Amino acid sequence: MIQKVIEALDGDGFDLMLERVLKAMFGIILFGCFPYFLYLVFFS
């Protein structure tokens, strides 16, 4: 089990996972925090 996880993370699997995580975090920031920031600037 652990050996398979290490093999998946070692090489291309890690790059793919990192790319997906970064895209997800960017999407959350863009659609979650940005409207809240605009709300604070214009309506507070």
C-alpha positions in Angstrom: 0.0 0.0 0.0 2.6 2.5 1.1 4.9 1.4 -1.8 2.2 2.1 -4.3 1.6 5.6 -2.9 5.3 6.4 -3.0 5.5 5.1 -6.6 2.5 7.3 -7.6 4.0 10.4 -6.0 7.5 9.8 -7.4 7.6 11.2 -10.9 4.7 12.3 -13.1 2.0 11.5 -10.6 3.3 14.1 -8.2 3.3 16.8 -10.9 -0.2 16.0 -12.0 -1.5 16.0 -8.4 0.3 19.3 -7.7 -1.1 20.9 -10.8 -4.7 19.9 -9.8 -4.2 21.1 -6.2 -2.9 24.5 -7.4 -5.8 24.9 -9.9 -8.3 24.0 -7.2 -6.7 26.5 -4.7 -6.7 29.2 -7.4 -10.3 28.6 -8.2 -11.3 28.7 -4.5 -9.4 32.0 -4.0 -10.9 33.5 -7.2 -14.5 32.5 -6.6 -14.5 32.7 -2.8 -12.2 35.4 -1.6 -12.3 37.9 -4.5 -16.1 38.7 -4.3 -15.7 39.0 -0.5 -12.8 41.5 -1.0 -15.0 43.5 -3.4 -17.8 43.5 -0.9 -15.5 44.8 1.8 -14.1 47.6 -0.5 -17.4 48.9 -1.8 -20.0 48.1 0.9 -18.3 48.5 4.2 
